[in-house]
Protein backbone atom coordinates (compact mmCIF):
# COMPACT_ATOMS: atom_id res chain seq x y z
CA UNK A 1 0.00 0.00 0.00
CA UNK A 2 1.37 3.40 -0.93
CA UNK A 3 1.56 6.38 1.39
CA UNK A 4 -1.09 8.09 -0.72
CA UNK A 5 -3.48 5.15 -0.26
CA UNK A 6 -2.88 5.25 3.49
CA UNK A 7 -3.42 9.00 3.63
CA UNK A 8 -6.51 9.03 1.43
CA UNK A 9 -8.10 5.60 1.93
CA UNK A 10 -10.67 4.57 4.48
CA UNK A 11 -9.99 4.86 8.20
CA UNK A 12 -9.94 1.08 8.74
CA UNK A 13 -7.03 0.70 6.31
CA UNK A 14 -5.21 3.53 8.05
CA UNK A 15 -5.59 1.81 11.41
CA UNK A 16 -4.48 -1.49 9.83
CA UNK A 17 -1.31 0.28 8.65
CA UNK A 18 -0.73 1.52 12.21
CA UNK A 19 -1.14 -2.00 13.66
CA UNK A 20 1.31 -3.33 11.10
CA UNK A 21 3.90 -0.66 11.93
CA UNK A 22 3.64 -0.95 15.72
CA UNK A 23 3.39 -4.73 15.76
CA UNK A 24 -0.05 -5.16 17.30
CA UNK A 25 -3.05 -3.54 18.86
CA UNK A 26 -3.18 0.04 20.01
CA UNK A 27 -5.44 2.61 21.58
CA UNK A 28 -5.63 6.26 20.72
CA UNK A 29 -4.25 8.74 23.25
CA UNK A 30 -5.34 11.52 20.94
CA UNK A 31 -7.49 10.57 17.98
CA UNK A 32 -7.14 13.34 15.42
CA UNK A 33 -9.80 14.49 13.02
CA UNK A 34 -9.66 12.37 9.89
CA UNK A 35 -7.95 14.70 7.46
CA UNK A 36 -4.92 14.01 5.31
CA UNK A 37 -2.62 16.38 7.25
CA UNK A 38 -3.47 14.67 10.55
CA UNK A 39 -2.89 11.20 9.10
CA UNK A 40 0.47 12.44 7.83
CA UNK A 41 1.37 13.71 11.32
CA UNK A 42 0.42 10.35 12.87
CA UNK A 43 2.46 8.43 10.27
CA UNK A 44 5.51 10.62 10.77
CA UNK A 45 5.26 10.34 14.55
CA UNK A 46 5.01 6.54 14.46
CA UNK A 47 7.92 6.15 12.03
CA UNK A 48 10.08 8.61 14.01
CA UNK A 49 9.31 6.84 17.28
CA UNK A 50 10.26 3.48 15.79
CA UNK A 51 13.51 4.91 14.43
CA UNK A 52 14.38 6.53 17.77
CA UNK A 53 13.79 3.22 19.58
CA UNK A 54 16.03 0.98 17.47
CA UNK A 55 13.26 -0.32 15.24
CA UNK A 56 10.73 -1.08 17.98
CA UNK A 57 7.60 0.84 18.86
CA UNK A 58 7.60 1.23 22.66
CA UNK A 59 4.57 0.16 24.74
CA UNK A 60 4.14 3.73 26.04
CA UNK A 61 3.72 4.78 22.42
CA UNK A 62 4.06 8.24 21.00
CA UNK A 63 1.97 11.40 21.09
CA UNK A 64 -1.00 9.73 19.43
CA UNK A 65 -1.14 6.06 20.40
CA UNK A 66 0.00 3.47 22.89
CA UNK A 67 0.14 -0.28 22.56
CA UNK A 68 -2.46 -2.50 24.12
CA UNK A 69 -1.66 -5.68 25.95
CA UNK A 70 -3.45 -8.90 25.36
CA UNK A 71 -5.23 -10.32 28.40
CA UNK A 72 -5.63 -14.10 28.54
N, C-alpha and C positions, 0 to 999 in steps of 0.2 A: 504494500500500500504506500502510495506516495504521500509526502507531506501535505500536498494540496488536497488529497482525498481525506486525510485526517482533519485538516482545518475546515473543510467545507462539507464533509459528509454528515451522516446522522450522529447524534450524540452517543448512541450505543457503540458505534464503531470507534468513536473517540475514546470512550472509557475502556474498550477492549485493547486499544493501543496502549493506554496507561497501564493496564494490568500486565500486558506483555513486557513493557519496559521495566516495571518495578518488581516483576516476578511473583505476582499474586494479587490477592484482594486488597482493597484500600477503602478508606472513607475520606470524604471531603472535610478538610478543616475549614476551607473557604471555597464554596462552589461559585465560580464566577458566572456572570450572565453568558449565555451561549452566543458569543460573537467571535468572529475570526481572530481578532486581536487578543482576546482573552485566551482562546485556545493556544495561540502562539506563545503567550506568556507562560502558560502551564507547561507546554512542551519544553520550552527553553529551561524552565526551572527544574523539571525532572531530569533532563539530560545533563544539566550543570551539576546537580546534586549527585548523580551517578558518577560523573567524572571526578568530582571532588572527594568521593568516597571509594576510590580504587575500583570502580566498576560495579559497585553494589549500592542499591537504594536502601538507606537506613530505615529501620522500623519507625523512628520518630518522624520520618518523612521530610518534607520541605514546607514551603509557605502554604501550599495548597492542599496537600494530601498526607496521610499517614497510612502505614500498612495495617491491615487487620490480622489478627491471629486466629487460627482455626481452633475451635473448641471441640474436643471429642466427647 
